[in-house]
Amino acid sequence: MKWITREKVKVDRVACPWLIKKFVDKDAEFVFVPGDKVMAEAKRLDAIPYDVKDVELGHHGKECSFEATLKKYKLTGDPRWCCLGGSSMAPTPITRCTINRRDQASKRSPKGFRHLGFRDDHEHNAAEWIVYDALYAYCREMIKRGKPHGDFMG
């Protein structure tokens, strides 16, 4: 299947393709176009739009596109998505932790990727996915240790 979003990727437009490719559609192809062309190109290419205004896999209130994707594909029951923090009502998934930037390193890391000179959004995604692989591995380990909120040192 083809998936389409805005070009010049940032947090959600890196995390969503990572999630989709790893857990939803292993054969996914991603297309990145100017924001004003997403819907027309989605129709032309028969692609699923994400992280754009007024789509199912977009932002809804405080819910980010990553969370919308988790819900749509029934992945919300997996505690690994939530181990990095949360509230009393709803746990916080990996991207929210990255977006909320609990410390200075995580505050700058997503922005730093934009300055590494990648040729295109595909190359950017390939490079940054390792961060999400690492965060997911951390979450797996925390669940294994019985610490679903990631509250361990060392």
Sequence and secondary structure as in RCSB ss.txt:
>XXXX:A:sequence
MKWITREKVKVDRVACPWLIKKFVDKDAEFVFVPGDKVMAEAKRLDAIPYDVKDVELGHHGKECSFEATLKKYKL
TGDPRWCCLGGSSMAPTPITRCTINRRDQASKRSPKGFRHLGFRDDHEHNAAEWIVYDALYAYCREMIKRGKPHG
DFMG
>XXXX:A:secstr
 EEEEESS  HHHHHHHHHIIIII TT EEEEE GGGHHHHHHHHT EEBSSTTSTBS BTTB HHHHHHHHTT 
TT GGGTTT B SSSB  HHHHHHHTSSHHHHHHHHHHTTS  SSHHHHHHHHHHHHHHHHHHHHHHHHTT TT 
    
